[in-house]
């Protein structure tokens, strides 16, 4: 019983191979799983743990720490309305209320059709377009209420599928395997650093000894 | 030596007082040794530091003047100036405590920790007195069970990371973790993956608040109503030091004591929560005599009279071996000695044994060079050929895990099935019984047929004579006769005379049984039957005139009607003897079975006479752990009903037979042991209690074990609940273990007594392993921690942890059988006995092998292991 698709499992193995310690691939694998399924299900976390030779609780610990990793089901589109200073002055709070009305869910809720999850977010550095919102981490703004309705409509009818992929898909997660630095080089550089450190320490100790 | 020490010392000043501290030592520990207590929550001397709680902030002088720094995260350096009591420090402590108490409920009156709570105590001592927090506190669903034994009240948690660090770093079961972030942080488990670690109870003990509580103790007592004595756990042979606490003559809990050479304060859950069985209302509290199919209560006087008449008439038959004694693991050294003296000295039979087919022959044990636990964790390399350590001697697993993770030693494991040591092992090799002889002979030879093992040991610097090698020896596969393991051990110690052995057998006090002659052919002090010491001749009424039988021979003799009287002293062959089919039919044939027991076990329920024995914590005495360390056991509660200590029962029987064993207290027995046994020379109750009772004494007593190391105060915050106990100081490096507590072979005992192997060198006897019959598979037979035992069955909170018998094969074998995981298979032994099992696929089991995990199936009569076979094979079919 595997959570990862065979294609993603292969990717996972490549990601794991990038690091000297398996565990270091934890967050990339979480993204990979989220990309496949939209959120991190228990099955996903269990398989990640198995792949990395750690306990599922450790995966959960990490996944629950980061806001961009979702351990509970979210909609296809994760809508975040900014209510930080610039957006607030531009009507962010009102926009959030409007969004809640239009989508028919409270903040943090997911629509019944599983299309949208509404979130309140802190500054996303789109202040020049206040009030702004992000959908699956793609920015939209400034948004008047009407613009927001239009945006929702576009998303519902797949008119933005090119620019806004479903939640969880992040383009940067998967590095090309050939780009990886061979382990020998990493080890060589680490050794060199260690040697340098030792030499510095030895020099320091020598100085200290001379002073005594 | 002295110059070395001074080079490793630095001078620091704490509150204007100059003190010496070890280089690299943490400030908090250095200060504590100097008598300056710095408050703390997250710091624990057995865990890596994290600096999370900020309670230990002190002022330290640096380039920019005095600044606040966490004492638990700061190694001392020469000339360091520290101020622990100043306005600034006080303000920091006020702040930290006020902050911690923002979310911490003030439910101390109903909290189990109230009265022994580091947060409560340190708030009283260092806190601001008042809180400015007027808002609503957090509320969580409570308590949530994170395992069958541990409950979590999340709102009480102060996120010190102790439990999670323990689970991850010490136990290696990272099943609990911080979940969430910021004020939403909580400790939790993964959904449907409970904290089912063998060591979960330790997190309860080290929790500095009442967030983690143990189910068996919750709401049972208040700390100020408890009284306590030091003792040693006798659940397995490790001998973990514990504090036994009780309230109103009822045991309430055990807490682990930090004995540096033994358990580091940790306990396994089976030991920790074992007290419930002692309180059980199902205990036997009066002598019971068989009347037809049932028992009736009787008096001690008539019970003893009955025994006396049965023994006398058996003696009249002329062969003393018609009377047998099987001693179990409940017994203290004093109990064992008294029963051995009764059997061998008064009754005159040498048929006394203490190994129920899961141990090794006493003479073999006595002839091997003994390694201590400290020697094992600091050995150049370890060869493990043993039952699964985590299942058989759990806390030793923690010690080995620490040693491997810290790089102190490397382990190679050989065996027939997977074990929890595999993950810690550098090399794991699967061996067959036929290969063992060659392996033992060639292990350190260049031409070795086991190049991986040889290479590892050579690289680790193990000498050609085995110098630096410690062998963890136990019963790796209970389906192999013990003679296989014995031959291997003897062959190995002949090929590598400097190798040392740590016997990892499960039964508590198996070492004491051997040392005190509770095995055939031996007398107390590991003396051969024929060479009794002068003192023995004086103190004993007589000696057996011929060699006796071991357990197996006794059972076979019983089958042939040659056993008239059998004493089962704390032993339960019907359940525990590996070939339970033999045990069951043999015991049915014995003329008269006397069982001295605490519960009506499988065997005592069918005995003719049952005598009620005092249980652990109801008697004082000593026990010997697997490395040969004598440890004290102390009485805490009064024995139930008419229960009596085992040694006293032996005394009474002797009196009834017309002989006086000559002692009237456990301490008196120990005095006689020290007189009679050269191995126990110098031992006395006073010395054990007065010296470093916490670590007991290694025997034979040597100059090193007599020297008493200075004690430091126990860190009450590390082990809340044990206020007045002493600690031994905490070496945390490999060198420390090499220097301390290990008695080398050249260490001459302080007096004249001879040291080990009084029994003399033994020749390995290799019996040809039977050929594997066509269609049969290798059988690997193993046990789990929660596999069996009357004790488990009577512990209310452990009984549901008892495992079902399991049958495991590799995926390849499963495919061959055409059965998938969860399917059922029929196992047939060579004699035609059969049992049905659920199959589990586990790829740590080699192909062509089936691993049976001991569960409750012996009760149904099927025993896959036949004791007349050297190696057992079974047929496995799809059911």
Boltz contact constraints between the chains, C-beta under 6 A:
constraints:
  - contact:
      token1: [A, 42]
      token2: [B, 191]
      max_distance: 6.0
  - contact:
      token1: [A, 55]
      token2: [B, 174]
      max_distance: 6.0
  - contact:
      token1: [A, 55]
      token2: [B, 175]
      max_distance: 6.0
  - contact:
      token1: [A, 56]
      token2: [B, 190]
      max_distance: 6.0
  - contact:
      token1: [A, 56]
      token2: [B, 193]
      max_distance: 6.0
  - contact:
      token1: [A, 57]
      token2: [B, 175]
      max_distance: 6.0
  - contact:
      token1: [A, 57]
      token2: [B, 177]
      max_distance: 6.0
  - contact:
      token1: [A, 57]
      token2: [B, 189]
      max_distance: 6.0
  - contact:
      token1: [A, 57]
      token2: [B, 190]
      max_distance: 6.0
  - contact:
      token1: [A, 58]
      token2: [B, 174]
      max_distance: 6.0
  - contact:
      token1: [A, 58]
      token2: [B, 177]
      max_distance: 6.0
  - contact:
      token1: [A, 60]
      token2: [B, 179]
      max_distance: 6.0
  - contact:
      token1: [A, 60]
      token2: [B, 190]
      max_distance: 6.0
  - contact:
      token1: [A, 61]
      token2: [B, 177]
      max_distance: 6.0
  - contact:
      token1: [A, 61]
      token2: [B, 178]
      max_distance: 6.0
  - contact:
      token1: [A, 61]
      token2: [B, 179]
      max_distance: 6.0
  - contact:
      token1: [A, 64]
      token2: [B, 179]
      max_distance: 6.0
  - contact:
      token1: [A, 64]
      token2: [B, 180]
      max_distance: 6.0
  - contact:
      token1: [A, 65]
      token2: [B, 181]
      max_distance: 6.0
